[in-house]
Amino acid sequence: MKTMVVEVARYGGPEVMELVERTVADPAPGEVRVRQRAIGLNFIDIYYRSGLYSAPLPHGLGMEAAGEVDAVGAGVRGLKAGDRVAYGSGPLGAYAALRCVPAQHVVPLPKAIGFEEAAAVMLKGLTVQYLFRQTYRLQGTETILFHAAAGGVGLIACQWARALGVKLIGTAGSAEKARLAKSKGAWEVIDYSTENFVERVKALTNGAKVPVVYDGVGKDTWEGSLDCLQPRGLMVSYGSASGPVTGVSLSILAQKGSLYVTRPTLGTHVVSHERLAASAAELFALMQSGAIRMDIEKRYPLADVAQAHADLASRRTTGSCVLLP
């Protein structure tokens, strides 16, 4: 069976992505073949395209999508042809109209959640789930700092924090983005283009600072984030949108208050299907209750993937975007 797939044969800018026709085999044992209706667009896709994260070349891109099961391989239980499904931690290759995926990465999709919303929420929503409920389990009494609050992950975090009763201080790069994050549930938002976020966090917390910082930006916010933490606070560095953090001296953690640092990934938090299913169930429940709403800002045909990456890298997007095969 033929399908269109986006592949990368060399690392570089958006121009290295090629839309090619490939044959999709029948699903192997333990796999399902998914006819994809929508595909999530994420910053991690840029990391794999540019070579910041490496994979054997040539390779596909994308880690999340939603659609319908087209066929099931031997040994797969609980899924059948026609089932609505989604995944957000699958192997690379989601930029395709049809593909085979290990069944352990796939979860049933409730009828109340559309394909586009599911494709946009899986990786980002599961990321917020592990950040808030596993890496540092928020209790609802905290004031926290979350960078890039108007991004795809950030807007989900704003809504999830509000549902938990957590005071989320967000950062954003413009007044417009700050207003967007505030409308989604952020307690306060710092426009870092006009304000010093460290001083503003100190002022908002009456000098107490915060017990945890969630930072997907990377090198540009690293040192300032450490200065926002209370003694023995936790720095959660989960992304590198501005570039990777390098040259870190452990002694700086002692100097700034016996701080903790972690660099978590989604894969290690949903390593079993049981853990994935439980995390997705919590996410879907919040969506069905209305506590989390996914607003799709842009929809790109799969053939326009280069423009989608250019828009994402230049910060011209807010919220979530999807590719349509």
C-alpha positions, 0 to 999 in steps of 0.5 A, spaced: 500 500 500 502 506 497 503 513 502 506 519 502 511 520 507 516 526 509 523 524 510 530 527 512 536 524 508 541 530 511 540 535 517 539 542 516 533 547 515 526 546 512 528 545 505 531 538 507 525 535 508 522 531 502 515 529 501 516 522 497 511 516 496 513 509 500 510 502 500 507 501 507 507 494 509 502 490 513 503 491 520 508 486 523 506 482 530 504 487 535 503 493 530 497 497 528 497 500 521 493 507 522 490 511 517 492 518 519 487 524 519 491 529 523 499 530 525 501 534 531 507 539 529 512 540 535 519 543 536 522 536 537 521 535 530 525 541 528 531 538 533 530 531 529 530 535 522 536 539 524 540 534 527 540 537 535 537 530 536 540 524 532 537 518 528 539 514 523 539 517 516 534 517 512 529 518 517 522 520 518 519 526 522 513 527 527 511 523 534 504 524 534 498 523 530 490 521 530 486 517 526 483 510 525 486 503 525 486 500 518 489 493 520 492 490 526 498 485 527 498 478 530 498 478 538 494 485 538 489 485 543 484 491 545 484 494 538 481 493 531 480 496 524 476 502 524 477 504 532 479 511 533 486 512 536 491 517 537 499 516 539 504 521 542 510 517 544 511 513 538 517 512 534 519 517 528 515 517 522 508 521 524 509 525 518 505 520 513 498 519 511 498 511 513 503 508 517 505 502 522 506 503 529 507 499 535 500 498 539 504 499 545 504 506 543 497 507 541 491 509 546 483 509 544 480 516 542 474 518 546 468 520 541 468 526 544 475 528 542 476 530 534 482 528 530 485 534 530 485 536 537 488 529 539 493 530 534 495 537 537 494 534 544 498 528 545 505 529 545 504 536 548 499 534 553 502 528 555 508 532 557 504 537 561 502 530 565 509 528 566 511 535 568 506 536 573 504 529 576 510 525 575 516 530 575 514 534 580 507 532 583 503 539 584 499 539 590 495 545 588 498 550 593 504 552 589 506 558 585 510 556 579 514 559 573 513 556 566 517 559 561 514 560 554 507 560 556 504 561 550 507 556 546 503 549 545 505 546 551 505 552 555 497 553 553 496 546 556 500 548 562 496 554 564 489 550 563 492 544 567 495 549 573 488 552 573 484 546 574 489 544 579 489 551 583 496 552 582 498 559 581 502 559 574 507 565 573 508 564 565 513 568 561 512 570 554 515 574 548 510 579 547 504 583 550 499 579 545 502 572 547 502 574 555 495 576 554 493 569 551 497 565 556 493 569 561 486 568 558 488 560 558 489 560 566 496 563 568 496 567 574 501 572 572 505 573 565 511 576 564 513 579 558 520 578 557 521 583 552 520 589 556 521 586 563 526 582 567 523 575 569 527 574 575 526 580 578 518 580 576 518 573 579 521 575 586 516 581 586 510 577 585 512 572 590 514 577 595 521 575 595 520 567 596 521 565 589 518 558 587 519 551 588 520 549 581 521 552 574 519 548 568 523 550 562 523 548 555 527 554 552 534 552 554 540 556 554 537 563 554 533 562 560 538 557 564 541 562 569 535 566 570 531 560 572 536 558 577 535 565 580 528 564 581 528 558 585 527 557 592 533 553 596 532 546 595 528 548 589 527 543 582 529 546 576 526 542 570 529 543 564 525 539 559 527 542 552 532 547 548 528 551 544 533 557 544 539 552 544 542 546 549 544 548 556 552 546 556 558 547 560 554 547 567 558 547 573 555 543 579 557 548 584 553 553 581 547 549 584 550 549 591 551 556 591 544 558 589 541 554 594 542 546 594 538 546 588 536 540 584 536 539 576 533 534 572 532 533 564 526 529 563 523 526 557 516 523 555 519 516 553 521 515 560 515 517 563 510 512 559 515 507 558 509 501 559 503 501 556 499 501 563 503 508 564 501 511 558 494 509 558 493 512 565 497 518 563 492 519 557 486 518 561 488 523 566 489 528 560 482 526 556 478 527 562 480 534 563 479 535 555 472 532 556 470 536 562 472 542 558 478 544 563 483 543 557 481 546 550 485 545 544 485 551 539 488 549 533 491 556 530 494 553 523 492 547 519 498 545 514 497 540 508 503 535 509 506 538 502 507 545 506 511 542 511 517 546 510 512 552 511 510 549 518 517 548 520 519 555 518 513 558 522 514 554 528 522 556 528 520 563 528 515 563 533 510 566 529 505 561 532 502 560 538 498 554 541 497 548 537 498 547 529 497 540 525 499 537 519 493 534 514 495 528 510 
